Amino acid sequence: MRKITLLWLVVVAFGLQSCATAPPSGGAAGGQATAPLTPVRTVGTERRAMQQAFAKIRASDFEGADEELQEVIGSKSFDLLEPQEQNSALYTAGMLAIELKDLKRAHALLVRSSNMPVADAEDWHGRLRAAFALDDMQDAVLSLTTIAQRWPETLQEVRDRAVFRVTSEARKLPRGEEHWLTLAEALYRAKWKLGNHGEPSALWHDLTLYYIDHKAWDRATEVAAHITSPQILIALRADKRFDRVVTANPLIADIDHAAALEIEALQAATANEPRSLETLNELAYALFKSNRYDEALKLSDDALGRIQAGGATAPPFDDVDDQLNWAMDSRARALYALGRWDEAIAQWVHAAELSEHGSDNVSQAINLGDLYCELDRPRDALRAVAVVMEVSSYGRMQLESVRHAATVEMKAATEAARALTYLREHQADAPGTYQWALVVANDEEGGAHLLISRLEDPKLRSDALLDVQGYTDPLAPPRAMEWRTRWATLIARPDVQAAIAKVGRVEHYNIGSPDS
């Protein structure tokens, strides 16, 4: 922690002043004994206490260090310290409180440290970390915006998924569109990249659309030119709203080339970040989406083999705990695409046994349930997701989707209706998931009505247009192929085709569909 080192130097430079008050000469009047005096805390006392706190930190005695700093910060003489000393004490105490899982106190301390004139990027990163952990998205948005505006060079210290979560939550706040725009523009001006190897194309898509809606054509054209993701480029091509602004993007006319460049960028990133399993997983997924299944499988096999060989004592990656389940997920997807469904099941079963970000693994259990449904093994599907407890609103939609498909196959009408009711009532959490449930239910009329309404809704249109494009997906089990045929029939309906033609277009691409 840099601030601890700096404050240590400050303490040494100032020297340590005595914390005791010298008794008057001659002792008490009349030679009578006096009650012991309560020690008076002075600036010197606080500096000595901070020195002791830092020594305890170096000895990993975080609770002891925390007690020392709490006394310093609560003392009347704290305000007499130099501003930089106060700031360092508040920051260090805040980070200690995070370490000790006292998140509310940590956040309060880091708000104080970051609001000081001498505050720097570390104060705001600490504040962001505490706010995010507390799910205080209003303060997380403020913190991330401040970092992007004042210290853009430090943005790479924030995990990509945290940035996306905060930007997404910004729109849900009071005056959310204003907060979201300020943050999105700050990230754009900061030239923020995904792990140093790619543009955040989904965010630039939304920012471009905002500018289009507000007739800021030059800004829209500029931002659209930075979109590189093949899937997001397809969204631009499919949606007529973007026709005026995409001509400056050199990749818009060649999605195959965009996919190849994405793979090349990820290959370079894995070479530059050889200990990042997350980057390697992203490369495996990009290979999978480009129908390079054998390469994706080999990449995942090699990574998992190295992890097994290294064991707990010599892991080949720094993020095995967070990313091992996704490496297994990548391998399972590749096996699925190659028609090796039993092996894919075995891999997802193993992956589902691992934790996900320190909690029960929801994602792989749901993926396993999906595959069981495709293989006409509904009871196995229900057993696979029975362990799923705590999920996000989006995750609950995926969970109910598996339950719905399984109970449809079992002809358990009451249970299927209950799951479908949940999906309908919460469709705003994942409209495409409810759309697919209607395909599984063989409700063509309901599915057509929903798709047309999504196409007519400006906020849902891009995803709806992405869903109706033609993709090159791998061979799937017979049940899944039946569902694909139903979906194609629904899209071909004259009323659906007319709704598509009003707002967009349909083309065929040599990459996998968004949900593959």
N, C-alpha and C positions, 0 to 999 in steps of 0.2 A: 504494500500500500504506500504510494508515494507520499501522501500527506503525513503519515507517521514518521517517515524518514526526515521530511522537512522540519516537522515540529521538534524532533529529536535534536536537530542541528540548532534550532532556535533556542531550545533550553540550554544547550551547552554554551551557546554564544552569550546568553544573558547571565549565566552562572546561577547558582542556587543561593537564594537568600534565606536567612534563618527564619524558621516558622515559630520560634519561641520569643516571648517578650522578656527581656532581662528583668529580674526582680530588683526592686529598689535597694540601694546599699543599706546595710545595717539590719535588714529584715523587717519584721512587723514591729509596730510601736509597742513598747513595753515588753518586747521579747515574747509576746503571746503567739501561739501557733495560729495560722490562718488556714481557711479552707482552700483546697487546691483550686486554682483558677482554670476555667475552661480555655483550652488553647485557642488563640486568635488566629483565624485563617487569613493569610496575606497573599499577595501575588506570588511571593516565594513559595508559600505552601502549595499553591495550585500548580506551579511549575514542577515542584518536587513530586506531587501526586501524579502529574502527567508522565513524568519520567518513570515512575514506578509502574504506571499502567502500561507503558510501552514495553517495559521489561517483561511484564506478565504476558503481553501479547506474543513476544518472541519465545516465551516458554509455553505457549499455547494455553495459558490460564486465562481464557476469555471471560469467564465469570468474574474472576478477581479484577481484571482490567476494567470490566464494565462497572463494577462497584466503585473503583477509584474515580473513573470519569464522571459517574453520576454525582459524586460528591463535589467534584470540581465545578461542574455545570450548575449545580444547585447552590453553590456558595455565593455570598454577597460580593466577594472579591472577584468573581468571574468576569464581571464587566470591566475590571481594571486591567485585564490582560490585553495584550496587543490584538488587534482585529484578526490577524492571521493565526494567532494562537487560539483564539476563540473558535474560529472557523475550523481549524484542524481538530480541536477537541470535539466539536459538535459532529463533524463528519465521521471521525473515528468511532465515537460513541454510537452513531447511527448504524455504521457498518457492523459493529459488534452486536447491536441489537438484532440486526438481520441474521447474523450467525447464530444468535441465541433464540431465534424464532419469535422475538417480541416485535412483531411487524408494525403495530400501531405506534409504539414508542419510536421505533426506527424511522418511520415516515415523518413523525413530528420533528425529530432531531434533524433529519436531512432537509426538511422544508426550511428550518431555521438556518442551516448552514448555506443552503443554496440561495437564500434571500439576502445574504450579506454582500456588500459591494465587492469584497475580495473573493467571492465564490468563483470557482472554475468548473471545467467540464466534469471533473470527478464528483463534485457535489451534485450536479444535475443527473449524472448517470446513477449515482446512489439513490437519489430521489425517485428516478424512473423505476429502478429495480424494486424499491419498497412499494411504490404505488401500484405497480403491475402485480406484485405478490398479494396485495390487499384487494385487487380487483377494483381499485379506484381509477377508473378509466378517464375521468375528467382530469385528474392530476397527471396521469400517464400521458395524456395528449399534450398537456401544457409542457411537461418535461421533455418529451421527444421533440416537440416543435422548437423549444428553446435550444436544445442540443443541435438540431439541424440548422438553425439560424446562426448560432454563435460559434459552434465548434463542429462544423460539418465533417472535418477530417476524422472525428472520433465515432462516426456513425457505425463503422464496421465492428465496433465493440458490442453492438446490440444485435441479438439473433434476428435473422430475417423473419421468422414466424412471429416474433414479438412485435416487430414493426408493422407487419400486416394486420396483426390482431388490433393494435392500437389505432391504426388508420381506419379499420373497419368499425371499431367501436365509436370513433369520433362522430360518425353520422347519427348515432343514437342519442347523443347528448342534446340538451337544450341548445338551440342555435347550432345544431350539429353540422349542417352544410357549411356554415362559416368556419367552424373549427376544422372540419375535414379539408376544406380548400386551403386554409393557411398552412396546415401540416403538409398536404400534398405538394403545394408549391415550394415550401421550404425544402422538402426532400428532392424535388426536381432541380432546384437551384444548387443544391449541394452535390448534384450528380451522384446520388446514391445508387449503389449497385448491389446485386445479390451476391454476397460472399466474394466480391471482387471478380466475378466471372459472368455477369449477365445483367441485363436491364430488368427492372421490376415491371414487366410488360402489362400485367393486369392493372396495376395502379396507373400507369400511363394511359391505358385504355379509358379508365374512368375519368381521368383528368382531361383527356382529349374530348370526351363526350360532354363534360361540363362546359368546356369552352365552345363547343358546337351549339349547345343549348342556349348559350349566352351570346352567340354570333361573334365570338372572338376568333375569327377564322385563322388569322396569322398564328396565334398561340396554339390553336388546335393543330395546325399543320406542323408546327415545330415539334410539339410533343409526340404526335403520331409517328414522326420520323424516327423516334427512338425505340419503337416497339419491335422486338426481335423474336418473341415466342411464336412458334408456328401456330399454336392454337389460337392465340390472340390475334395474329394476322388473319387467320380464317374468319374470326369474328368481325374484323374490319371489312373484309371482302364481302361477307354475307349481308352486311347491314348497310342499306342505302344512305343512312345518315352520315357515313364516313366518306362517301364518294368524292366529296370536294376536297378532302384534306389528306388523302392517302398517297397522292401521286408523288410526294417527296420522299416516301419511304422506299428505299431500293429493294427491299425484300418482298414487297406486297405482291409482285407478279410471279414469284417463284417460291412456293411453300416448301418444295423439296430442298431447294438450296438453303432456305432458312433452317430447316431441320438439320441439314448437314453442318451448317455453321454452329448451331447450338451444341451439337455433339463435339465438334472440334474445340469449342470454348470449354466445355466440361472436361474434355480429355486434357487440355492444357492446365486446367484448374487442379485436376487430380495429380498431375506431375508437380505443380507448385505447392500443393497441400497434401503430401503423401500420407499424412496421419489423420486426414479427415475422412471418416467413413460416410458422413453425410454427403459430401461432394461425390464420392464414388457411387452412392445410392442414386443420386440425381442423374449421373451418367448412365447407370443401368436402366433407369426409367426412360431416359431419352432414347436409348437404343431400342427398348421395348416399343415405344411409341412409333418408331421408324421401322417397325417390323423386322428388326435385326435381333431376333429372339435368341439365336445361338450365341451371339456375342454378349447379350445381356446375361444369359445363363453362365457363360464362362467367367464373366467379370464377378458375378455374385459368388460363384463357386470358389474362385481364387480368394476373394475377401474372406469368406467363411472358413476356408481352409487355413488361412494365415491366422485368423482369430483363434481357431482351435489349437493350432501349433504353438501360438504364443502363450496361451493360458492366461491366468489371472496375474502372473508375475511379469510377463513381457508382452502386453497387448500391442499389436501393430498400429492401432489407431487410438487417438485421444478421446474419442466420443463413443466408445463401444457400448457403454451403459445406455446411452440415449438412442443409438442407431442400430443396434444388433437386430432388433425385431424388424426394422425396415429392410435390412439386408436380406433377411429371410423372406420378407414379403416380396422383394424384387425377384428372388429366386423362384418363389412359388408362382408368380405371374408369368415368368419365362417358361416354366414347366407347363403351366396351363396352356399358353399359346402354342406350345409344341405338341399339344394333345396328350401330355403325360399327366393325366388328371389325378390318378392315384398318388403319384409322387408329389403333386401340388398339394393335395390334401395332407399328406404326411408332413410337408414343410410348414403349412399353415397351422397344423395342430401344434407343432413345436414352437412356432412363433407366438401363438396365442398363450403359451405358458409363461412367456416373459412379461416383465412389467413394461409399461408405456409411460415415460416421463415420471417414473416413480409410483405409478398407480396401476390398477388392473388393466390388462391389455384389451382394449375395446376394439380397436381397428382390425386386428388380425382375426379376432373371434367373429366379427361381422363378415369379413371377407370369406372366412371358412364357411359360415352359414350360407352365404350367397352361392358358393360353389356346390354345397350339398343340395341346395334347391335346384340348381341347374342339372344336377345328376339324378334328380328324382329321389332324393333321400331326405324327405322333409323332417322325419323324426330326428335324424342326425343333425339337421340344421337347427332345430329347436334346442337340442342338447348343447350345441356349440355356442349359442347365444344366451343360454340360461345363466351363464356365469356373469353376464354383463349387468352391472348395477348402475354405477354413476356415469352418466354420459352428458355431453352437451346437447343443446336443442337439435343441432344438426345430427349428432350421433344417434339421438333417440329416433329421428326419422329413418335412419338406416336400419336401426334395430327393428322398428315396426315393419319396415319393408320386408326384412327376412321373415318375420313372424307371419306377415300377410301371405307371402309366396308359399311358405311351408303349409299353412293351413288351407290355402286354396288347393294345393296338390293333395292334401289329405281329405278334401271335401268336408272340412270342418267349418260349415257355413257361419255359425255364430262367432267363432274365434276370428275367422277371416273378416267378417263384417266389423268386428270390434277394432281390428288393426287398421282396416281401411278408413274407418271413421276417424281414428286418431290422425292418420296421414292427411285426410281431407281438412280436418279442423286446424292442423298445424302446418299446412302446405307452405305458408310463408317462410318457414325455416328451411325448406328445400323443395322448391316447386318441381324440379326435375324428378325428384324421388317419387312424389305423388303421381306425376305423369306416368312414370314407368309402372307404378302399382296398378294404374288403370289398364295398362297393356296386359299385365299379368292376370287381371280380373276379366280380361276380354270384353271390356266396356269401351267399344269403339266410339260410340256417340259421346260418352262422357270424356274420353280422351281427346277427341276432336274439339269439343267445346273448350276444354282447358287449354289446349295448344293454341287455339285461335285467340283466346283471352290473353295468353302470355305474349303472343306476337303483337297484340294491340297495346299492351302496357309498355311504355317506354323504358321502365326500370327492369322489366323482365325480358325484353326483346332480344338482347344480345345472346343470352343463354339459350333462349328458345331457338334462335336461328342456328346456333352452334349444334343443337341437338338434331336438327333436321338435315344437316349436311350429309353427304355420302363419304364414308370412311372405308379404309381397308383394315378390317379386323380379322383376327385369327379364327380358325374353325373352333366352334364351341359345341358343347353337348347338345343332343337333340332338343331338349326342352328349351334351352337358350335360343337355338335357331328358330324354334317355333315363335318365341316372343319377338325375335328380330323380324320375322315375316309379318307378324301382326303390326309392328311399328311401321314397317314400310307401306303396308296397306293403308294405315291411318294417314300417313303423310301424303299418299297419292290421292286422297279424296279431293274432289273438285273444290269444296269449301275451304279446305286447308290450303290447297295450292293457291287459291285466290288470295287468302290472307297473307301467305308468304310473299306473293308477287307485289303486294301493296308496299311492303316495307323492306324487302330484301330479295335474295336469290339463293339457289341451291346449286352447289358444285360437288364434284367428287375429288377426294384427296387420297394420296398414297401414305397417309399416316393413320394411326389408330384413333378411334373416337375418344372424346374427352373422358368417358367413364370406363374405358377398357382397362 
